[in-house]
Amino acid sequence: MLPLRETASRFPIPDWNAVTQLAAELPSDTDENLFWTECGRDWVHLLRQSLGADYIGYESTHFWLISSQPDSSSRRIIGWLETTRTKVLKALGLDVSRHHRGNCPVLVTHDLETYYAYVAAYLPEGDNALSGGMYINQGYGHFVFTFLDMGQAEAVLAHELTHSLVSHLPLPAWLNEGIAQLCEQAATGRDTANYDAIKDTIGTYWTVDTIQDLWSGHGFNRQDEGQLQSYHLAKVLTHMLTGDRSRFLAFLHDAHFSDAGAAALLRHFDVSLESLVGDYLGDGMWAPLLRYERDIPLGGAPRYGCRR
């Protein structure tokens, strides 16, 4: 039986530490991927039951989908996931076969109340930034969002899917969010961000203090203008590096959150983070001042795995 955590959530939250221990005790000839797939399937079944009869389960080659949308929409969603997965893997030069543990669960809620009730189990107590979707990198990685329309769904799916596919890489938050936005735009052909709201304050918002929020990842969870500013700057900086694809992919696979990717940037582009930001914002004290830890609160969800 799948071990569950004792939480106040009305949704089943597996104890993935216990599952990992069980996996470590498997006989050496056991197919570990099959073990994780069966655990994931059991969990998805329990989760669908907890949501009620309106939610239906779907399965494809790489995904489980739990959705209350009409059958035609749900099948379009899971088809979009498979197609976009192939595109993102190719674009980012990723081979996730050695990191793959079963299908990726995707929960599509029919209202924000259900969405926030679900993600609450993975976030720290207190106020948290608003989001339209979230990749939860805890135990068995999965993502969740609220369906508004198919255009919105495709954008969220591409964004969160990118987070999922790079979750095995120790990326700094700004690079993680930057590539998620670029892959979202490439997959949908649209830029859904309302950056016009901050265009007049970009030059004054960023200071020696606020830039540290970008490097640490805290900026993506601010509840003010800083969140949109962080997403925008992350996208700009990442896009500035993609002109030379071979260098960018080498940097992507080498960057580390502990120094915000500074050492890898020097190795592959011979440029500092301070200079990179300066090319866009002008001269300033833009360098990372600290070494950072990945911001993973109790429950294990990287705070930067959200879509604004």
C-alpha positions as CSV (number, residue, x, y, z in Angstrom):
1,M,0.0,0.0,0.0
2,L,1.3,3.5,-0.9
3,P,2.4,5.2,2.3
4,L,0.7,8.6,2.8
5,R,1.8,11.6,4.9
6,E,-0.4,12.8,7.7
7,T,-1.5,16.3,6.6
8,A,-4.5,18.7,7.0
9,S,-5.0,18.5,3.2
10,R,-8.1,16.7,1.9
11,F,-5.9,15.3,-0.9
12,P,-3.7,12.2,-0.6
13,I,0.0,13.3,-0.2
14,P,2.3,10.3,-0.5
15,D,5.3,10.0,1.9
16,W,7.9,10.0,-0.9
17,N,10.7,9.6,1.6
18,A,9.2,6.3,2.7
19,V,8.7,5.3,-1.0
20,T,12.3,6.1,-1.7
21,Q,13.4,3.9,1.1
22,L,11.3,1.1,-0.2
23,A,12.9,1.6,-3.6
24,A,16.3,1.4,-2.1
25,E,15.4,-2.0,-0.5
26,L,14.2,-3.6,-3.8
27,P,16.1,-6.6,-5.2
28,S,18.9,-5.6,-7.6
29,D,17.1,-7.2,-10.5
30,T,13.9,-5.1,-10.0
31,D,12.8,-2.7,-12.6
32,E,13.0,0.5,-10.6
33,N,11.1,2.6,-13.2
34,L,8.3,0.1,-13.1
35,F,8.2,0.3,-9.3
36,W,7.9,4.1,-9.4
37,T,5.3,3.9,-12.2
38,E,3.1,1.7,-10.2
39,C,3.5,4.0,-7.1
40,G,2.6,6.9,-9.3
41,R,-0.4,5.1,-10.8
42,D,-1.7,4.2,-7.3
43,W,-1.4,7.9,-6.2
44,V,-3.1,9.3,-9.3
45,H,-6.0,6.9,-8.7
46,L,-6.3,8.0,-5.0
47,L,-6.1,11.7,-6.1
48,R,-8.8,11.3,-8.7
49,Q,-11.1,9.7,-6.1
50,S,-10.5,12.5,-3.7
51,L,-11.5,15.1,-6.3
52,G,-14.9,13.5,-7.0
53,A,-16.9,12.0,-9.8
54,D,-16.4,15.1,-12.1
55,Y,-12.8,14.3,-12.6
56,I,-11.6,11.7,-15.1
57,G,-8.2,10.1,-15.5
58,Y,-6.3,9.8,-18.8
59,E,-3.0,8.1,-19.6
60,S,-0.6,8.6,-22.5
61,T,3.0,7.5,-23.1
62,H,4.6,10.0,-20.6
63,F,1.7,11.5,-18.7
64,W,-1.3,10.9,-16.4
65,L,-3.9,13.6,-16.6
66,I,-6.7,14.2,-14.1
67,S,-9.2,16.6,-15.5
68,S,-12.9,17.7,-15.1
69,Q,-12.9,19.2,-18.6
70,P,-14.9,17.7,-21.5
71,D,-13.4,14.6,-23.0
72,S,-12.4,16.4,-26.2
73,S,-10.5,19.1,-24.3
74,S,-8.8,16.6,-22.0
75,R,-7.6,14.6,-24.9
76,R,-6.4,17.7,-26.6
77,I,-4.5,18.6,-23.4
78,I,-2.7,15.3,-23.1
79,G,-1.9,15.3,-26.8
80,W,-0.4,18.8,-26.5
81,L,1.7,17.6,-23.6
82,E,3.2,14.8,-25.6
83,T,3.9,17.0,-28.7
84,T,5.4,19.8,-26.6
85,R,7.5,17.4,-24.5
86,T,9.3,16.3,-27.7
87,K,9.8,19.9,-28.8
88,V,11.2,21.1,-25.5
89,L,13.6,18.1,-25.2
90,K,15.0,18.8,-28.6
91,A,15.2,22.5,-28.1
92,L,17.1,22.2,-24.8
93,G,19.3,19.2,-25.8
94,L,17.9,17.1,-22.9
95,D,18.1,13.4,-22.3
96,V,15.8,12.7,-19.3
97,S,15.9,8.9,-19.7
98,R,18.1,8.4,-16.7
99,H,16.0,10.8,-14.6
100,H,12.7,9.4,-15.6
101,R,10.6,7.7,-12.9
102,G,7.2,6.8,-14.3
103,N,4.7,9.1,-16.0
104,C,4.3,12.7,-15.0
105,P,0.9,13.5,-13.3
106,V,-0.9,16.6,-14.4
107,L,-3.9,17.9,-12.4
108,V,-6.3,20.3,-14.2
109,T,-8.7,21.8,-11.6
110,H,-12.0,23.5,-12.6
111,D,-11.6,26.4,-10.1
112,L,-9.0,28.4,-8.3
113,E,-10.3,27.3,-4.9
114,T,-9.4,23.7,-5.6
115,Y,-6.1,24.7,-7.1
116,Y,-5.0,26.7,-4.0
117,A,-6.3,24.0,-1.7
118,Y,-4.2,21.5,-3.4
119,V,-0.9,23.5,-3.6
120,A,-1.3,24.6,0.0
121,A,0.1,21.3,1.1
122,Y,3.4,22.0,-0.7
123,L,3.9,25.6,0.4
124,P,4.9,27.2,3.7
125,E,2.3,28.7,6.0
126,G,1.6,32.4,5.4
127,D,1.1,34.6,2.4
128,N,2.4,33.2,-0.9
129,A,2.5,34.8,-4.3
130,L,-0.4,34.3,-6.7
131,S,0.2,31.8,-9.5
132,G,-1.7,30.4,-12.5
133,G,0.1,27.0,-12.4
134,M,2.8,25.2,-10.5
135,Y,5.3,22.5,-11.1
136,I,5.8,20.7,-7.7
137,N,9.2,19.2,-7.6
138,Q,8.7,17.0,-4.5
139,G,9.1,13.3,-4.4
140,Y,7.2,12.5,-7.6
141,G,7.3,15.7,-9.7
142,H,3.9,16.8,-11.1
143,F,2.1,20.0,-12.0
144,V,-1.3,21.5,-11.5
145,F,-3.2,24.5,-12.9
146,T,-6.8,25.8,-13.3
147,F,-8.3,25.6,-16.7
148,L,-9.7,28.9,-18.2
149,D,-9.5,28.2,-21.9
150,M,-7.4,26.2,-24.3
151,G,-5.1,29.0,-25.2
152,Q,-4.3,29.7,-21.5
153,A,-3.9,25.9,-20.9
154,E,-1.4,25.5,-23.7
155,A,0.7,28.4,-22.3
156,V,0.7,27.0,-18.8
157,L,1.4,23.5,-19.9
158,A,4.4,24.5,-22.0
159,H,5.8,26.6,-19.1
160,E,5.3,24.0,-16.4
161,L,6.4,21.1,-18.6
162,T,9.7,22.9,-19.2
163,H,10.2,23.2,-15.4
164,S,9.5,19.4,-15.2
165,L,11.9,18.5,-17.9
166,V,14.8,20.5,-16.4
167,S,14.0,19.6,-12.8
168,H,17.0,17.2,-12.6
169,L,19.4,20.1,-13.4
170,P,20.6,22.4,-10.5
171,L,19.6,25.5,-12.3
172,P,19.5,29.0,-10.8
173,A,16.0,30.4,-10.5
174,W,16.4,33.1,-13.1
175,L,17.6,30.6,-15.8
176,N,14.9,28.1,-14.9
177,E,12.2,30.8,-15.3
178,G,13.9,32.3,-18.3
179,I,13.9,29.1,-20.3
180,A,10.3,28.2,-19.2
181,Q,9.1,31.5,-20.6
182,L,11.0,31.1,-23.9
183,C,9.8,27.6,-24.4
184,E,6.3,28.7,-23.6
185,Q,6.5,31.4,-26.2
186,A,8.1,29.1,-28.8
187,A,5.4,26.4,-28.2
188,T,2.4,28.7,-28.4
189,G,3.7,31.4,-30.7
190,R,2.5,34.0,-28.1
191,D,3.9,36.1,-25.4
192,T,1.3,36.1,-22.6
193,A,3.1,38.2,-20.1
194,N,1.9,41.8,-19.5
195,Y,5.2,43.4,-19.4
196,D,3.7,46.8,-20.5
197,A,2.7,47.2,-16.8
198,I,6.4,47.5,-15.8
199,K,8.1,49.0,-18.8
200,D,8.2,52.5,-17.2
201,T,9.8,51.3,-14.0
202,I,12.4,48.8,-15.2
203,G,15.2,51.4,-15.0
204,T,14.4,52.4,-11.4
205,Y,13.2,49.1,-9.9
206,W,16.5,47.3,-10.1
207,T,19.1,48.2,-7.4
208,V,22.0,46.4,-5.7
209,D,19.4,45.0,-3.2
210,T,16.6,44.0,-5.5
211,I,19.0,42.2,-8.0
212,Q,19.8,39.8,-5.2
213,D,16.1,38.7,-5.2
214,L,16.6,37.7,-8.8
215,W,19.8,35.7,-8.1
216,S,18.3,33.9,-5.0
217,G,14.9,33.2,-6.7
218,H,12.9,35.1,-4.1
219,G,11.9,37.7,-6.6
220,F,9.6,35.2,-8.4
221,N,7.5,34.9,-5.3
222,R,7.2,38.6,-4.3
223,Q,3.6,39.9,-4.0
224,D,4.3,43.2,-5.6
225,E,5.8,44.6,-8.9
226,G,9.0,42.7,-8.1
227,Q,7.5,39.4,-9.3
228,L,6.8,40.6,-12.8
229,Q,10.1,42.5,-12.9
230,S,11.9,39.3,-12.0
231,Y,10.1,37.3,-14.7
232,H,10.9,39.9,-17.3
233,L,14.6,40.3,-16.5
234,A,15.0,36.5,-16.3
235,K,13.5,36.2,-19.8
236,V,15.6,39.0,-21.2
237,L,18.9,37.6,-19.8
238,T,18.2,34.1,-20.9
239,H,17.3,35.3,-24.4
240,M,20.5,37.3,-24.6
241,L,22.4,34.0,-24.3
242,T,20.5,31.9,-26.8
243,G,22.1,33.4,-29.9
244,D,24.9,30.8,-29.7
245,R,23.0,27.6,-29.2
246,S,26.0,25.3,-28.6
247,R,27.4,27.6,-25.9
248,F,23.9,28.1,-24.4
249,L,23.2,24.4,-24.1
250,A,26.6,23.8,-22.5
251,F,25.9,26.6,-20.0
252,L,22.4,25.3,-19.3
253,H,23.8,21.9,-18.4
254,D,26.6,23.4,-16.2
255,A,24.9,26.3,-14.4
256,H,24.4,25.9,-10.6
257,F,22.1,27.7,-8.3
258,S,24.7,28.1,-5.6
259,D,26.4,31.0,-7.4
260,A,23.4,31.9,-9.6
261,G,25.2,30.4,-12.6
262,A,28.1,32.9,-12.4
263,A,31.0,30.4,-12.8
264,A,29.3,28.6,-15.7
265,L,28.6,31.8,-17.5
266,L,32.3,32.8,-17.3
267,R,33.4,29.3,-18.5
268,H,31.1,29.2,-21.5
269,F,30.6,32.8,-22.5
270,D,33.6,34.5,-20.9
271,V,31.3,37.1,-19.4
272,S,30.2,37.9,-15.8
273,L,26.6,38.1,-14.5
274,E,27.3,41.7,-13.7
275,S,28.2,42.5,-17.3
276,L,25.3,40.5,-18.7
277,V,22.8,42.5,-16.6
278,G,24.7,45.7,-17.4
279,D,24.3,45.2,-21.1
280,Y,20.5,45.6,-20.5
281,L,20.2,47.8,-17.5
282,G,23.4,49.8,-17.8
283,D,26.3,50.0,-15.4
284,G,25.5,49.0,-11.8
285,M,26.4,46.7,-8.9
286,W,24.6,43.7,-10.4
287,A,26.8,40.8,-9.2
288,P,25.6,38.1,-6.9
289,L,26.8,38.9,-3.4
290,L,26.1,35.6,-1.7
291,R,26.1,31.9,-2.3
292,Y,22.6,30.6,-2.5
293,E,20.7,27.5,-1.5
294,R,17.8,26.3,-3.6
295,D,14.7,27.8,-2.0
296,I,12.7,24.6,-1.3
297,P,10.4,25.0,1.7
298,L,8.8,22.2,3.7
299,G,7.2,19.9,1.1
300,G,9.9,20.3,-1.4
301,A,8.4,22.6,-4.1
302,P,10.9,25.0,-5.6
303,R,9.3,28.4,-5.1
304,Y,10.4,29.4,-8.6
305,G,8.4,26.6,-10.1
306,C,5.3,28.8,-10.5
307,R,3.9,30.6,-13.4
308,R,2.8,34.1,-12.8
